[in-house]
Amino acid sequence: MSTTHGRSGGIRRARMTGATAGGAALLGVAALLAAPATAAHAADPEPELIPGQRTATPALVEGIEEPAQASGSLAEAAKKHLEQKKSRYRIADPRRDLTAGKTVRGRTGEAVRFQQKHRGIPVLGGQYLVRLTEKDGERVVTGTSGKYFTDLTVGADAKVSEETAVERATASALAGLSEGGASNWTKLKKPARSDATPKKADGPKKPQGTKSSLTGKSHGLVVLPQGKGVLTYHVTVTGEDPATGAPVKQEIYVDADAGFPVLSYSGIQAFDAPAGHPGTTGSGVKLDGGKVALDVTKDAKSGAYGLIDQRRQWGGSKNPITTYDARDVDADDASGKWPKGLKDVTSPTPEFGKDATESGAVDAHWAAGQVYDYYKSRHGRDSLDGKGMAINSLVGVTDQGLPFVNAFWDGQKMVYGGGDEENKVFSADLDVVGHEMTHGVVEHTAGLVYTGQSGALNEAVADYFGNAIDVTATGNEDSPEASLIGENLCRTQGPKDCAMRDLNDGRTTGKDFLGVTYATDSGGVHLNSTIFSGALWDIREDLGGKRADRIVYKALTEYLTPLDGFTEARNAVVAAAKDLGAKGADLRAVNRAFDAHGIVKGWEKAIGADSDKILGDLNTKRTGAGAGGGWWATSKSDEEGQEAYSVYAGRTSGAGTPKLISPNDGRFHVYADTDGKTVAWAAYGADSVEVLTRPLKGGPVKKLWSAGTTVGNVRVFGDTVAWQESSPFGQQRVAYIKPGEREPHFVDGGRYDVLTALPTLQGGKLGYAKVYTDESGVQQVSTEITDVRSGKRTLVPAKGGRLGISTPAINGRYLYWLVDDIADDNRQGLRRAKLDGTGLTDVIPEDSDDAYFWGLDASDSALTLTQWKPERGWSNSNLTKLVQTDLDGKGLRRVSCNRGEQSYGAADTGKRVVWIDGTTGHTDLVTRARPAGNCS
């Protein structure tokens, strides 16, 4: 049986240094030593070279002054340099494979940023920068850095249609939102009734009158730089979370050969006027009571004044800074699009009154101007894109009419929630505004991918500049609260209690780095950000604001590339510091800051665990694990995360060598389960998804079913196999097939309107979650048990509430499930019934202090649950952990004391459990035979 898804040193002068540690955290890809780079020509100054990872092109070259082509553009001169030094850079054809992007003008010269293309297709994170300056009237190259992947050989022909890729990306995003539960079902629009059981692999048609909660848009083909390369479609999925109403924007990359989503991350980077004249000066009162000057514009027809600032960018692009009243707008409608219902913020006089204050409009407008002024005066940057783009702010958005307590940058504008009784509107703290708008600067410079270490760097840079802008504008450089983020957002709490993060929290990689899967916080982008931003803030306190800000800005705009990790970012900051003249004690201070936060070579290898690793570096996403009869089954890619996933199986004791179960046919083999005799799983191909089985003792692979929809939650016991089918429209149904049969049985005839999901199977009994209508016509959510031999179905009636259930698990005696019956409560209780539907019992009541559960699995003698703690902020204690009890819910104890995320717990026999553990920053399958007990 298997559970359903859980919540989720310095540069030294040398021809060649050792390979950098850390690096890009793309799908947990392991770092490989690069081929040696060739030293520069003897006539040139000896360069400082840092080799790249998984590439022969160096990650950083500095300390050179090499003549560049004098005529033509900077981009042409930069490409010519790369051609002339081919033995150093190993870029076969720069003119063919590099597309010039933005040229950044810095204080010591200019940098050209190139995008790598493979067979004409963009490579995710493949960017290389060439830095040039003028010396004695001549153009010279002073250094290069970035990522150019030299080993890519993948073809450019997609087997999967773009339409299929969009459908599967949308279904994957929906599945990720509803992982672990059925609480969102009652909020989905009910599809039209269909009683027919499909007899072929046709996907469900979109029901008449039903609107999907999510929509996908393809951006075409992109190569993921894993191994020899993975050809994917890049799809952006937007819409609304059907359970919470929160806005959704997921960037999903779908394998173009098999159609399986291999990478996804959030595109919402949340804080966890007519051009006729330059306007006039008005004023307003911020939420903290301070009166501030505002740049406003008077409408020639109405005579009203609006929050439209045309002064700051006047003479350039003339794009204004505008603030809108969005108090009648839902956050989902404001994400990635321009919503209806926006209102101009106006006043009959230049002095804006109480309503503009309480909506957060005064704060947002003033703060946007402060952010613009900071980047313009300190870094010479004209708006977020460097080209004078318009800056738009929406204030007061809600969550389906309820308070939205957050803020985010969606790629084109700022969106601020209206707050609640405890929290002010999120524009009320300048460092939050600076943080979110800096995401726009990052997007238009380094483009740090919002997942894993690169995503944590994205957050770290946004935190650093958000705070730098705040203390610069307010003059609070030396305040003891200068390192706090969001400290002014609370209505009742003081700054230290209110702050969301503290850049002086002292976190290090050695004691605080939290390894998580990519389904959690996009791989830890907020969890681990202050490790790096803390080092940057230390540098600021040692070197002063102006010098440190320029160093970090130069590293961001002229050195960093999209998939950089902590160690590469350290190298970038150190190189930028040297480029700006730091040496001696100042350069030692820069290196000391990174040393103090544990950002040193090989830091990832120093994280320990108390579990036994039985299969390492899975490099997979959201496929889970299964266990039973002394065996486990899971999916694994190769060490580079390049290959389509294959199913492996082995003994849960760790004895013997894991067996490759699935064929190596280019499909993605996922959602594996085993009962100790047979392995069952789903195989994603270009045209269909198949349900497959294979005996553990060997023999051919057997195809049970071919579906045109998304398949997941595969279960096997005693030659009976069950699974869940889901459509992109939020429809779900459960199927099972018995030995010797050619066609599956669909629960309730396969009607999608019944909404069944999350199957669990053992001993001829199939349990699943079910939405049904009771005798009084009220829609209820509970469980049902089907006897697979006779087909008899036994409904377990709902008890009390009807908000939702999740994660059913069955053993030889009981059906267990997690239940959410208390509105506006984060807890889920543990409920059970006998296999005949009687004996309904709350084993662990939902109002229990321990009832913060998410995942569940059951063995013959123990229950394994995924538990989290509702603590403020991110920490080890509120990551998901595995706990165990007896069958009556007694003796709750931690399975493992590992400090990282523990998910996909799968119970074997007795107390032994396997799970996927992210402690070391990799996705490892690990095990323990007994609980660890109490963990400090």
N, C-alpha and C positions, 0 to 999 in steps of 0.2 A: 504494500500500500504506500501511497505517497501523499504528502500534504499538498494542499493548494497553496497558492503563492503567499509569501509574507509581505508586510507593509512595504509591506515594504519596509675640497678646499679651494681655494682661490686659484686664479689662472697664473701659471708660472711660465717664464720664458723657456721655450723648448721647441724643437721641431715637431714633437708629437707628445701629447699627454695621454694618460689612460682614458678609456671611454667614460663619458659622464654617466652618473647614476641618475635615477629619477626619470626625467624625460616625459614624453607624452603618455598619458594614461588612457589610451584608446582601447576599450574593451579588455583592459587588463593585459595588454600585450607585453611580453617580456622583453627587456632590453637586450640587444645583441651587440657584440663588439663589431665595429665597422672595420672595413679593409683600410690599411694604412694609407694616409694621404702622402703625396710626394712633396718633398721640401721645395721651397721657392728657388728660383734661379739664383745662383751664387752671387750675382751682381746686386741683387735686391737686399734691403735690410732683412735680417732674419725674422720671419713672421712668427707670431704666436698662433699655434693651431690647436683647436680642440676638435677631435673627430666627431662625426655625427653618429647616431644610433640607427642601425639597419640601413645604412647608406655609406657610400664611399666619399660623398661630398662632406667636407668639414663643416661642423656646426658653427664655428667661429674662427675667423682669421683676422688678426689685428697686428699692429706694429709694423705696417708696411707703408711705403711711399712709392708707388709704382706709377709711371707715366700712363695717362689715359688718352684716348683719341681726342684730339683737340676740336675737331669739327663735328657738326651734327648735335643731336640732342643728348642729354645725359643718359637716357635709356640706351641709345645706340652705343655710347662710350662704355657703359657698364657691360652690355652684351659682348662688345669687342674684348674687354678685359677677360671675361669668363672664357671666351674662345681662345685667347692667347695663352691662358694659364690652364689649359684643359687637363694637364697632368696633375694639377692641384685640385681642381674642382670636380673632375670626372663627369662633367655635363657634356654629353655627346654633341648636342646641337642646340646651343642656346637660342638661336634665331627661330628654330622650329618649336622648341619645347618650353619657352618662357614667354609669357605675355606681360608687358610692362603695365604696372598698375600706377599707384600714386607715387609721386616724388615728394619727399618730406624735406623741407628746408629747416635745418637746425642751426645751432649757434656755431658749430665747427665745420659746417659743410652741408651737403645734401645727400639723401639716401634714396635710391630707386628700389621699390618693392616689386618683385616679379612673382607671378602666379605660375606654378608648374602645370603643364598639361601633358598627358600621356595619350598618344594617338589622337590628339585633339580634344581630349576630355579633361576637365579640371580635376586636379588631385587634391583631396581634402587635406588641408594643412601644409600643402607643398608650396611654400613661399621662400624666396631667397632674396636677400637685400645686399646691395652694393653701395658702399659709402664713398663719396668723392668730395674733394675740396679743391680750391685753387691755392697754389703756392708759387710765389714769384711769377705770377701771371700765367702759370701753366696748370692744366687740369691733372690731378693725380687721384689714384684710388688709395684710400687709407684703411679699408677693411671690408670684410663681407661676413654675413651670418645668415642663419636660417635653416630650412629643411628642403633638400632636393633629394627625392628618393630614386636611387640609381638602379634598383633591382626590379623595377616594374616590368612585367611581360604580359599581363592580362590582356585579352582581346577586347575589342570595342563593340562587339555584336551582342545585343541583349536577346535572350530567349523569352523573357517575360515581357508581356505587353505593358505599356505605360499605364493603361487602364487597370490592369490587374495589380500593378504595383501600388497604385493609389488606393484601390479597394483594400488590399492587405495592410497597408500602412494605417488606414483609417480603422480597420478592425483591431489592429494591434494597439493603437492608441486607446480605443474604447476598452479593450481587455485590460490594459494597464491601469485605467481609472477605476475599474470595477473589481480589481484583483482582491480575492479573498472574501467577497461578499455579494449578496443579492439585495442590499439595501437600496440600490439605485433603481430597481426594477419598477417600483410603483410610480416613479417619476418619468419613465419613458412613455412616450405616446403609444397607445395600444395599436398594434398593426391589424389590418383587416383579417378576418377569419379565413383560415385555409385548413380543410380537413384532410387534404390529400397527402399521403406519404410519398415522397419522391422515389422514383425507381431508377433514376440516373443521376449523374454528377452535376445537376443543375444547381446553381446557387440560388438563394431566395431572391425573388423580385422585390423591389422596393414597394411596400404596400401603398395603395392609393391613399393619399391624404396624410401620409406619415412623413414627418420631417426628421432626417437624421440629426442627431445632436452634434455630430462632427462632420467636417468636410475636409477633403485633401486636395492639394494642388502640387503638381509635379514641377520641379525645376530642371528636369532632364537628368542625364547621366553624370555621375561623379565616381571617380576611382578612390576607394579607401586604401591608404598606403599600408596594407598589412601583407607581409610576405611579398609575393609576386604581384599583389594587387587584387582587390575585389571590386568588380564592376557593379555599381548600384544605381538605383534611381533615388534622387533626393526629393522627398515629399514633405511638405509642410501641412500638418493637420491642425485645424483651428476649430473652435466652437466652444461648447460649454460642457463642463463635467455634469453628467445627468444626476449625480448624487449630491453634489455640493453647490452646483451653479457657478463654480469658479471658472474663470476664463482658461482656455486650453490653447496652447500653441506648441506643438511638438515637432521637432525636426527629426525625421525618420529616414533612414537609408535602407532601401529594400534591395536585397541581392537580385541582380538582373538575370541570373541563370535559373534560380530556384524560387524566387519570390518570397523569401523569408526576411523579415526585418532584422538586420544585424546590428544596427546602432540607432539609438534615439536619445534625444535630450531636449530639455525645455528651451523654447525660444523666448519665453517670458523671463526677463531677468529682474526678479522682484527683490525687494529689500527683505527675504524671508520677509488782410486789411489793404486797403488801397495804397499804392505807393505814390503819394502826391506831395507829401511834406513830412518833415521829421517829427511831427507831433508836438506835444507839450509836456510839462511836468505837473503831475498831480501828487496825491499823497493818500495814505491809508494806514490803518492800524493793524499790526500783526496780532496773532492770537496770544502772544506773550505780553501785549499791551504797548509795545514800542511803536512809535509813529515813524514811518519811512517814506521816502520820496519814491514815486512811481512814474515811469515814462508811459504816457497815455496818448490817445489820439481822439480828436474831436470829429464827430461825424458832421459833414457839411450840411446834410439835409435835416437831421433831427436835432442837431445841436448837443446830443448826448456825448459823454466821454466814455471810451472803451479801453479795456486793458490790452492795448496794442502798442507795443514799443517799437517804433521805427527809427529811433535815434541811433542805437548801438551799431546797427548794420547799415546805416545810411551811407550811400556812396559806394557800397559794395554791391551785393546781390539784391539789396533792398528787401530781403525777406524779413518779416517782422518777428518779434517775440510776442505771442498771443496766448492769453489765458481764457479758457471757456468754462462756463458753468455747466457741469454734467450731473447735477444732482437727480435728474430724472433718467439717467442712463445706467444700464446694467454693465458690470465690469466685462462680461463676455462680449457684449456688443461693442465695447471700446477697444478690444484686444485685436490688433492687427488690421483694423479697419476704422473708417470714420462713421460714427454712429449717428442715427437720427436723434433728435431731442436736445442737441447742443444749443446753448443760449450764450449770447455775448454777455460779458460782465460789464454793465454800464452804470453810469451815474450822471445826474443832471449837472453836477459840478465836478471840477477836477479832484475834489476830495471824496474818496470812496468811503461809504458808511459801514454800518454794523453788519449788514447782510454779506457784503464782500469779505468782511473779516471772518465771520463765522463759517462761511463756505470754504475757507482756506484759499480763496482767490488772491487776496492781498499777499499772503505769504508766498504762494506759488509764483506770482508775477515778479515780486521783488527778488526772490531767490534765483529765478531763471536769469535775471539780469546780472546778479552777482556771479553766477557760474560763467556766464559769457565773459564778463569783465576779467575774471581770474585767468581764463585760458588765453584771452587776447593780450592782456598786459604782461603776464609772466611767461607765456610760451609763444606769443605771436600767432595764436591759432584763431581763425575766424569761424566761430561756431563749432558745432560738434563734428562736422565732417571736414572742417578746415577750409570750406568753400562758401561759408555764409548761409548754410541751410536754415530754413525756418525752424524756430523752436516753439512748439505748441504744448500747452499743458491743459489737461482736463481735470477738474477738481470735483470731488464729491460723489464719485460713482458708487453704486451700491451692489450688493449681491442679492439679486432678485428681490429688491426692496428692503433687504436687511443690511446691516452695517458691513462694509467691506473694509477690513482693517489691514491694509497693505498698500504698496505702491509698486509700479513697475514701468520699465522702458520696453516698448513693444517693437522697436526697430525704427519707429518714425515719430513717436511722441511720448510724452510723459502722462501717466494716468495715476491719479491719487484717490485712494479710498477716502470716504467721508468720516471715518473713525466711528467711535461709539461713546458710551458713557465714560469709559476709562481712557480711551485713546483719542487724541486730537486728529484732525485730518492730517494725512501724512506729509503734506507740504509744509507743516509747521516747524520743521527742523531743517536748517540749511544743509547739514551734512547728509541728510537723507536725499534731498534734492540733488546735491552735488554727486552723491553716490550713483543715483539712477541716471543722471545725465552723462556721467562719465562712462557708463555702459555704452552710450552712443559714441563717445570718443574711441573706446576700445574697439567697437564694431568697425569703425572707419580707419583703424590703424592696424594693430596686431591681429584683430579678429579672433581672439582667444576662444576656442570652442568651449561651449558651456557644459562641460562634463569632465569628471575626474580632476586631475591636477591642473590641466589648462583652465577648467572652469573655476577652480579655487583661486587661480591666479587672476582670472577675470574679476571675481569678487574682491580679492585682496587689493587690486589696483583701484577699483571703484571705492572701496572703503578708505584707502589712503588719500586719494584726491578729494573725496567727499569731506573728510576731516580737514585736509589742508585748506580747502576753499572756505570752510566754516571758520576756522581759527584765523585765517588771513582777513576775512571780511569783518569779523567781530573784534579782532585784536586780542583774542584769548589764547595766544600762543603758549603762554606760561601757566595757564589754568590747570589745576589738578584734574579737571574734567575734560581736558583737550583731547584725550584719546578715546572718548566715549562716542559711540554711534547711536543716534536716535534718542539721546538722553532727554530731549525736551518734548517728547511726544505724549507723555502721560499727563492726565489731568490731576491725579492725586499723588502718585508716587514721585519720589525724588529722583534726581538724575541717575545715580548709580543703580538704583533698583529698576529704573525705567529702561536704561540703555539696552539695546539689542546685542551689541558687541563692544568689546573693549580692546583696542589695539595694544594696550599694555597688560594683557592677560597672562603673559609669560608662557604661552603654549609653545611646545616644541614637538618635533617629529618623534623624538624618542619616547615621550610619555603621553603625548596627546593626539598624534595622528590617528584618525579613525577610518579604518578600511571598510568600505561599504560597497554593495553592488550598485550597478548603474540605475537600478529602479528606485534607489533611495537618494534623495537630494541630488539627483543627476551625478551620482558618484562622489558626493561629499563636497560640493562646491561651497556651501556655507559652513559645513562641519569643520573644514580644514583651512579656511581662508585666513584666519588670524595668525596662523603659524607664519605665513609669509608676510602679511601686512604688518604683523608685529615687528618683523625684522626691518621692514621699510620705515616704520615709525621710529624705531631705535636710531636708524641712520639720520632721520630728520632731527631728532633731539640732539644728536652729536654734531651734525654738520650745519644745522640751521635750516630754516624753512626754504629760503630761496635756492640754496645750492642743492639740497636734497630733492626738491620738487623738480628741478631741471634734470637731475640725474635720472630720476624715475621716469620722467616724461621722455627723455632721450632713449632710455631702454625700451619703453613701450612703443615708440614710433619708429625707431631705427634699428632695433635688434630683435625684439620678440616676434615669433611667428605662431600660427594658430594652435599647434599641438605641443607647445613647450610645457615642460613640467617645472617643478621647484628648482632642481639643480641647474637646468638650462637658464631659468630666469635669474638665478644668482649670477651665473656667468655673464648674462646680459647686463645686469646692473653694475657689476664690477667693471666690465669693459666700458660702459657708458661713463662711469665715474672717472676712469683713467683718461678717457677721451676728453672730458671736461676739465682735466688738469689735477685731479685728486692724486695725491701721492703721500708718502710718509705716514704720519699719524692719521691723516684723513682717510687714506686708503685702508689702513689697518682697522679703522673704525667701521668701515663698510664691511670688510670681511668678518670682523668680530661680531657684528650684528647677525649675520647669517649663521656663524658658528654657534652663537648663543641660542638660536632657535632650531638647532639640529639640522640645518639645511647644508649637509656635507656629503661628500662622495660616499655612496653605499648606505645611506641612511635607511632605505627601505628593508635592507636585509637584517636590520637589528631588532625588528619587531617579533616578539615571541608569541607562542600559543600553547595551550594545555591540551589540545586535541591531537589526534593522530591523523595525518594527511594520508588519504588513500588514493587520491587522484588529483594532481596539481595543475594549476594554470588552465582551468577549463576554457577561459576566454569565450564564455557564452553569456547570453542575456535571457532571463525570464523563461528558462526551460525546465528548471526544477530538478528533482531527484525522486526516485522511488526505491522502496526496500521491502523485503519480505522473504521468509524462508532462509535467512542467513545470507542473502545476496542483496546487492544494490544495483541500480541502473541509472545512468545519467548521460547527458550529452557533453561532448568535448570537441573543441576546434584544435588546431595545432598551436604551437608555442607562440606563433606570430598572430594568431587570430585570423588567418587568411582563409583557411579551408572551411567549406561547408561543414556543419556540425555532424558528428557521427555518434552513435549510441555505443557506449561501453558498459560492461557489467563485471562485477567481481564480488568477492566474499566480504561481508561487512566486518569481519574480523581483521581484514587487511592481508590475510594469507593468500598466497598465489599471485598470479599475474592477471591484471584485468583483461577481459576478452573484448575484441571488436565484434559487435553484434550486427550492426547495420551494414549494408553494402556501401562502398565508396563510389557513389554514382553521381555526385554533384548536387544531390538534393540535400535539404536540411532535415536531419532526423532528430526529432525533439519530443519533449513531454513523455519520457520513458518511464515505465513502471515494470515491476517484476514481483512474482509471488514465490520466487525461488526455483521455479521450474521453467517458466516462460517469460520472455520479455516482450512487451507491447509498446508501440510508440506511433507517432505521426510523422509522415515524410512529406515535406513541402516541395513541390515541383512547380514548373512553369505554368502548367495548365490545371493542376488539381492537387488536392491533399489526400494522401492515402493513409489508411490505418493498417499497420503491419505488425506481425508477430514472428518470433523465432524461438525455438527451444534453447535453453541454456546448454544442454548437452550437445548441441550441434544439429545441423540439418538446414534445409532451405528456408528462406524468408517467405512468409505467406502473406498475401494481400487479402485483407478482409473487406475493405470498403474504399471507394474512391468518392470524395466529396468535392463539390465546387465551392464550399465555404471554408471558413477557418475552423480548424479542429484543435482541441486542447483537452487538458484534464483526462488523459488516457489512463484507464485502470484495467488490471488483469488479475483474475483469480480463478484457478481451476479450469482453464481453457475458455472461460467466458471473458469477453473484453467489452468494456464500456468506455464511452467518450462523450464529450460535449461539442456541439457544433454551434458556431456563432456567426452572425452576419454583420456587415458594417453598420446595420441599422439598429443595433442593440437587441436583436432577436437571438434567443438561445433555446436549445433543445438538447435532450439527452437521448443517446442511442446505446443499444447493446446487441451483441451477437453471440449466439451459442455455438458449441462445437458442431461442425458438419453443416451449418446453415450458410446460405449464400447471401441472404438479405438480412440487414439488421432490423431489430425491433426499435421503433421510436416511441418513447413515452408519450402518451396521449396522442398517438397517431402522427407524431411529428409536427403537430400544429404549433407554429411559433407563437400564437397568441396566448398559449398556456404558460410559457416562460418557465422552463425547468433548466437547471444547471448544476454544476459542481458535483458530479457523480462520485460515489465511494462504493467499493465492491469487496465482498468477502463471503465465502461459504454459501454461494447461491443467492445472496441477498444484495440488492442494489439500492442504495440510498441516494437521495438528491434533494436539493432545495426546490421549492415549488411555490408559485404564486397561484392562488385559487380564490374563488368567490364563495363565501359561506352562505348559509341558508337565508340570512337576512339581507343578502346582496352586497355585503361589505367585502372588499378585497383584502385577503390575508396572505401572509408569507409564513410558510412553515416547511416541513419536510414530508417526504413520502418514501415508502419502502416497496420495492417490487420484487416478488419472488421470480427469479429468472427462469425457473423450471416450469412453473404453472402460469406465469404472467399475471398473477394476482397482485393488485396494488392495494396498499394500506396507507391511508393518509393519516399522518400524525397531526391532530388539530392544533391550531395556533393557541398559545396560552397568553391571554392578556393582550399585549400590544401587537402591532403589525408593521413595525418599522423595517425590519429586515433580519436576515440570518446570513451566516457565512460558514464555510469550511466544514461540511459534514464529514464524519469519519466513523467507520463501522468496524467492529470486531465480531467475534463469535457470539457475543451476548447482547450488545447494545448498539444503538445508533446514537452518536454524540454530534452536537453541533453548537456553534457559537451564535448567540442571539442578542439582538439590539432592540429592546422594547422601550427603553427610556429615552424620550426625546431630548435633543441637545445634550447628549452625554457621550463621552468618548469611550465608555466601557462596553464590553460585550461579555455577557454571562455564558457559562457552560451548561448546556441542557442535554438531557438524554432521554431515551425511551427504549423499551424492550423491542425486540424485532417484530413483535406482533402489533406494535403501535401503542401498547398500554404502558403504564408505569412512568408517565411523564414527570420528570424530576429536574429541578434546578440543582445541579451538582455543585456549581460555584455561582451564587447569585450575582446578577449584574451589578447590584449595589455594593458588592464586596470591594475592599480597597485593592485587592489583587487582580480585579477583573479587567485589566487592560490587555486583552488578548487579541490576536489577529489570525494566526494559523493554528491548525490542530491536526494531529494524527493519533491513531490508537493501535496498540499492540494487544496481545492476549492478557497482559497484566499491568500495563502502564499507559498513561496519556501524556503525550508530548505536545506542548503548546508554545506558540511564539508570543512573547510578552514584551510590552514596552512600558516606559514610565512617562507620565505626563508632566515632565519637568520643563521649566522655562529654559529656552535656548537649546543649543545642541551640545550634547555631551555623550560620553560612553554609556551612561546609565539609561538614557532614553533611546538608544539604538535597540532594535529588536534582538531579544535574547531567547534562547530555548529554556523552558522550564518543564518539570515533570511532576506528575502526581500519580497516586494509585487510581483505580477505576472509580472510586467514590469521591475523587477530588481532594483527597487528604495528602498531607506531606509535600506541599509545593516546594521544589528545590531547583536551583539552577543546574542545567546540564553541563555547561562549560563556563569558565570564568574569562574566556577570550574577550578582549576589549572592543573588537570590531563587530560588524553586523553579522548576525546568525540568522539564516533564512532557509526556507524550503526544507524544514525538518521532516524526515521520513522515518517512521518507526519500523524497526525490524521485529525481532521477538524479544520478550522480556523488556529490559531497560535500555538495550542498545539502540542507538539512533544515529543516522547519518544526516549531514546537512551541508549546505554550501556556506562557506565562511569567508568573510572579506577582511579579516583582521590584518593580514600582511599586505593588503592592497591588491591582492590577486583573488580570483574566484576559485577557491580550492574546495574539493569534496573531502570532508573530514568526518571523524567518528569518535564516539566515546561509548564505553560499555556500562558506565554507571554515572549518576549525577555527581557533579563536583561539589555540591552543597552550597554553603553560603559564600558569596564572593564579595570582597571589599571593593 
